[in-house]
Amino acid sequence: MFQRILVAVDEDAARERVLKAVQSVATQEGVLITLAHVSKISSMIAYPYVSRDLIENVLNEDAANNQRVLDKAAEELKEGLAAGVQVDTVRLQGDPALQLLGHAEKNDYQLIVIGSRGLEGVKGLLLGSVSHKVSQAAHCPVLIVH
């Protein structure tokens, strides 16, 4: 049914449930699953206050950590997938909802799978959630895994 699936991956506890949900949806040969991790670190904030080398080290460390998260998720996902399903990864930087939405639309994904952190009360009202923002603005169906 879905041939191109974008999956938001984080280090949170919902990752395992998200990957299991993707495995149940991606059952056909020829499906492309892209695991995406969005970093919120902004190098512009610190420029006036710290050295360029320190900023580069922090950004490089963040990129390496993000890649480890993606590699681990890809390994876990591949263990339960049917043959012929392709898995790749992408690291994005910026506002998570905007980055996921932009990448999904630009690359014509047919489904976005994302975990829910379950923000409730005032925090949820004021901050909203990435999954809520994505579900409201996506050009394609969104599967929110609780």
C-alpha positions as CSV (number, residue, x, y, z in Angstrom):
1,M,0.0,0.0,0.0
2,F,2.6,2.6,1.0
3,Q,5.8,2.5,-1.0
4,R,7.7,5.4,0.6
5,I,7.6,5.7,4.4
6,L,9.3,8.4,6.5
7,V,9.9,7.4,10.1
8,A,10.9,9.9,12.8
9,V,13.4,8.3,15.1
10,D,14.5,9.5,18.5
11,E,16.2,8.1,21.6
12,D,12.9,8.0,23.6
13,A,11.1,4.9,24.9
14,A,8.6,5.0,22.0
15,R,11.3,4.1,19.4
16,E,10.7,0.3,19.8
17,R,7.0,0.7,19.3
18,V,7.5,2.9,16.3
19,L,9.8,0.4,14.6
20,K,7.3,-2.4,15.3
21,A,4.5,-0.4,13.8
22,V,6.6,0.3,10.7
23,Q,7.4,-3.4,10.3
24,S,3.7,-4.2,10.3
25,V,3.0,-1.6,7.6
26,A,6.0,-2.3,5.3
27,T,5.2,-5.8,4.2
28,Q,5.7,-5.5,0.4
29,E,8.8,-5.9,-1.6
30,G,10.0,-2.5,-3.0
31,V,9.0,-0.4,0.0
32,L,11.5,2.4,0.9
33,I,11.7,3.3,4.6
34,T,13.7,6.4,5.6
35,L,14.6,6.8,9.2
36,A,14.9,10.5,10.1
37,H,16.4,12.0,13.2
38,V,16.2,15.8,13.7
39,S,18.8,17.7,15.8
40,K,17.6,20.8,17.5
41,I,21.1,22.2,18.2
42,S,21.7,25.6,16.6
43,S,25.2,26.8,16.1
44,M,24.1,30.4,15.6
45,I,23.2,30.9,19.3
46,A,26.7,30.4,20.6
47,Y,28.9,32.2,18.1
48,P,29.5,35.4,20.1
49,Y,30.3,33.6,23.3
50,V,32.5,30.5,22.4
51,S,35.2,29.6,20.0
52,R,34.5,28.2,16.6
53,D,36.4,25.0,17.4
54,L,34.2,24.3,20.4
55,I,31.1,24.9,18.3
56,E,32.4,22.5,15.6
57,N,33.2,19.9,18.2
58,V,29.7,20.1,19.7
59,L,28.1,19.9,16.2
60,N,30.3,17.0,15.2
61,E,29.6,15.2,18.5
62,D,25.8,15.8,18.0
63,A,26.0,14.5,14.4
64,A,27.9,11.4,15.5
65,N,25.3,10.7,18.2
66,N,22.4,11.2,15.8
67,Q,24.0,8.8,13.4
68,R,24.4,6.2,16.1
69,V,20.7,6.5,16.9
70,L,19.8,6.1,13.3
71,D,22.2,3.1,12.8
72,K,20.8,1.3,15.8
73,A,17.3,1.9,14.7
74,A,18.0,0.7,11.2
75,E,19.6,-2.4,12.5
76,E,16.6,-3.1,14.8
77,L,14.2,-2.4,12.0
78,K,15.9,-4.6,9.4
79,E,15.7,-7.7,11.7
80,G,11.9,-7.8,11.4
81,L,11.4,-6.7,7.8
82,A,10.4,-8.7,4.7
83,A,13.0,-9.2,2.0
84,G,13.2,-6.5,-0.6
85,V,12.3,-3.6,1.8
86,Q,15.0,-0.9,1.6
87,V,16.0,1.1,4.7
88,D,18.0,4.4,4.6
89,T,18.7,7.2,7.0
90,V,18.7,10.9,7.0
91,R,19.9,13.5,9.6
92,L,18.0,16.8,9.7
93,Q,18.6,19.9,11.7
94,G,16.2,22.5,13.0
95,D,12.6,22.5,14.2
96,P,11.6,18.8,14.2
97,A,8.0,19.2,12.9
98,L,9.1,21.6,10.1
99,Q,12.0,19.5,9.1
100,L,10.0,16.3,9.0
101,L,7.2,18.0,7.0
102,G,9.6,19.6,4.6
103,H,11.5,16.4,4.0
104,A,8.4,14.3,3.5
105,E,6.9,16.7,1.0
106,K,10.1,17.3,-0.9
107,N,10.7,13.6,-1.3
108,D,7.1,12.6,-1.9
109,Y,6.7,10.2,1.1
110,Q,3.3,8.5,1.3
111,L,3.2,7.9,5.0
112,I,4.9,9.5,8.1
113,V,5.3,7.4,11.2
114,I,6.1,9.2,14.4
115,G,6.0,8.5,18.1
116,S,3.9,10.4,20.6
117,R,5.4,11.7,23.8
118,G,2.0,12.4,25.3
119,L,2.4,16.0,26.4
120,E,-0.5,16.8,28.6
121,G,-2.0,19.7,30.5
122,V,-0.6,23.1,30.3
123,K,2.7,21.9,28.8
124,G,0.9,20.2,25.9
125,L,-1.3,23.2,25.4
126,L,1.5,25.8,25.3
127,L,4.2,23.8,23.5
128,G,2.1,21.4,21.4
129,S,3.8,18.3,20.2
130,V,5.8,17.4,17.2
131,S,3.4,14.6,16.4
132,H,0.4,16.9,16.6
133,K,2.0,19.5,14.4
134,V,3.1,16.9,11.8
135,S,-0.4,15.3,11.8
136,Q,-2.1,18.7,11.3
137,A,0.1,19.9,8.4
138,A,1.3,16.8,6.6
139,H,0.5,16.3,2.9
140,C,0.1,12.5,3.5
141,P,-1.3,10.2,6.2
142,V,0.5,10.2,9.6
143,L,0.6,7.2,11.9
144,I,1.2,8.3,15.5
145,V,2.4,5.5,17.7
146,H,1.6,5.8,21.4
